[in-house]
Amino acid sequence: MDRLVFLDGSYESAPRKISLLPKIAPSLSVYCRIIDIVFRAASKAKNKRYGNADWCESSLASLRALEYVGVRVEITGIDNFRKLEGPCVFISNHMSTLETFVLPAIISPLKEATFVVKKSLIDYPVFKHLMRSRDPIVVGRTNPRDDLKAVLEGGIERLKAGRSIIIFPQTTRTAVFDPKTFNTIGIKLAQRANVPVVPIALKTDAWGNGRYLKDFGKIDRSKKVYFAFGEPMPIQGRGAEEHNKVIEFISSKLKKWG
């Protein structure tokens, strides 16, 4: 069975020879595979046969689809959350659709987790069956007060059940990280639930945002994909210091990666 192997808490795509079609048409090659993955997963989910192991398998297949066309992936800091007992709140910047597809393959084999997602994702044709099966926390992105209530109530319930939460505090996906748009909703959830936060810095612009359909843009095989997990942080007081540390972690990694 295919799986990610982490050596010293890290993973890096192995060099491989790329055949002609994925070399000249990487977007076509990736999306053909992604469509097949989603349809297969959605069919199982619709029939209530799609569990955490299936989600990890689908997610890993998505990562392999990217590697198939020559996109290189580097993952570091796995031991920072693997050693953690109990659930946590993962707080990450949000750059593209790629992380939604790939993060479960990294996190969920070690800590069962779900996302905070916008409502449109659970209404997406076909994909909605897959997403709903993961029991996500759904926000509307129109009323911040209602979204905060949904995240706090739904997040605490899932964390008490032992499931970690992955949250993107930015209002939208963007290639440029702006700390001013990075809200404290993940910090507030962790503080209320009395669980630590684990920062994630990622660079996933190899999967571009589309002009007409934002979720599916150009696949650029020349851009390397990075995921870095920071040290767990318990929340002290209102969490202002931890929020700043999350921002500093993400900013420093993005600067390092260029």
HUKACOR-V711611 format. One record per residue. N is the residue number from 0. SS is DSSP state (helix for helix, strand for strand, loop for the rest). PHI is phi in whole degrees, 0 to 359 (NA if undefined). Layout:
n = (N:N)
ss = (SS:SS)
phi = (PHI:PHI)
//
This chain:
n = (0:1:2:3:4:5:6:7:8:9:10:11:12:13:14:15:16:17:18:19:20:21:22:23:24:25:26:27:28:29:30:31:32:33:34:35:36:37:38:39:40:41:42:43:44:45:46:47:48:49:50:51:52:53:54:55:56:57:58:59:60:61:62:63:64:65:66:67:68:69:70:71:72:73:74:75:76:77:78:79:80:81:82:83:84:85:86:87:88:89:90:91:92:93:94:95:96:97:98:99:100:101:102:103:104:105:106:107:108:109:110:111:112:113:114:115:116:117:118:119:120:121:122:123:124:125:126:127:128:129:130:131:132:133:134:135:136:137:138:139:140:141:142:143:144:145:146:147:148:149:150:151:152:153:154:155:156:157:158:159:160:161:162:163:164:165:166:167:168:169:170:171:172:173:174:175:176:177:178:179:180:181:182:183:184:185:186:187:188:189:190:191:192:193:194:195:196:197:198:199:200:201:202:203:204:205:206:207:208:209:210:211:212:213:214:215:216:217:218:219:220:221:222:223:224:225:226:227:228:229:230:231:232:233:234:235:236:237:238:239:240:241:242:243:244:245:246:247:248:249:250:251:252:253:254:255:256:257)
ss = (loop:loop:loop:loop:loop:loop:strand:loop:loop:strand:strand:strand:loop:loop:loop:loop:loop:loop:loop:helix:helix:helix:helix:helix:loop:helix:helix:helix:helix:helix:helix:helix:helix:helix:helix:helix:helix:helix:helix:helix:helix:helix:helix:helix:helix:helix:loop:loop:loop:loop:loop:helix:helix:helix:helix:helix:helix:helix:helix:helix:helix:helix:helix:helix:helix:helix:helix:helix:loop:loop:loop:loop:strand:strand:strand:strand:loop:helix:helix:helix:helix:helix:loop:loop:loop:loop:loop:loop:strand:strand:strand:strand:loop:loop:loop:loop:loop:helix:helix:helix:helix:helix:helix:helix:helix:helix:helix:loop:loop:loop:loop:loop:strand:strand:strand:strand:strand:strand:helix:helix:helix:helix:loop:loop:loop:loop:helix:helix:helix:helix:helix:helix:helix:loop:loop:loop:strand:strand:strand:loop:loop:loop:loop:helix:helix:helix:helix:helix:helix:helix:helix:helix:helix:helix:helix:helix:helix:helix:helix:helix:loop:loop:loop:strand:strand:strand:strand:strand:loop:loop:loop:loop:loop:loop:loop:loop:loop:loop:helix:helix:helix:loop:loop:loop:helix:helix:helix:helix:helix:helix:helix:helix:helix:loop:loop:loop:strand:strand:strand:strand:strand:strand:strand:loop:loop:loop:strand:loop:loop:loop:loop:loop:loop:loop:loop:loop:loop:loop:strand:loop:loop:loop:loop:loop:strand:strand:strand:strand:strand:strand:strand:strand:strand:loop:loop:loop:loop:loop:loop:helix:helix:helix:helix:helix:helix:helix:helix:helix:helix:helix:helix:helix:helix:helix:helix:helix:helix:loop)
phi = (NA:291:202:280:252:259:260:55:75:226:215:217:303:285:300:211:275:262:285:296:299:296:287:267:222:296:296:300:296:293:289:298:289:297:301:297:299:294:295:296:294:296:297:293:295:298:261:59:237:239:254:298:296:294:297:299:294:297:295:294:298:293:298:294:298:290:295:300:265:105:286:267:237:237:234:227:83:301:296:296:251:296:279:280:273:84:282:209:250:273:242:224:289:229:248:203:290:306:294:296:280:261:304:301:292:272:270:292:294:256:217:299:214:219:258:268:232:283:302:300:290:270:247:298:306:68:300:300:295:296:294:295:294:268:50:284:269:256:236:269:63:243:233:304:293:295:295:298:298:296:292:294:291:291:291:298:299:286:296:296:277:95:259:282:241:254:228:249:287:288:286:204:289:205:284:252:278:242:304:293:263:263:278:259:299:292:297:297:296:298:294:293:272:59:233:282:256:237:286:237:253:219:229:231:285:296:257:286:273:286:287:257:239:301:292:229:249:291:268:253:288:277:264:278:260:234:229:227:254:268:291:298:229:291:271:253:61:275:88:298:295:294:301:295:293:298:299:297:297:296:299:293:293:298:296:297:282:77)
//
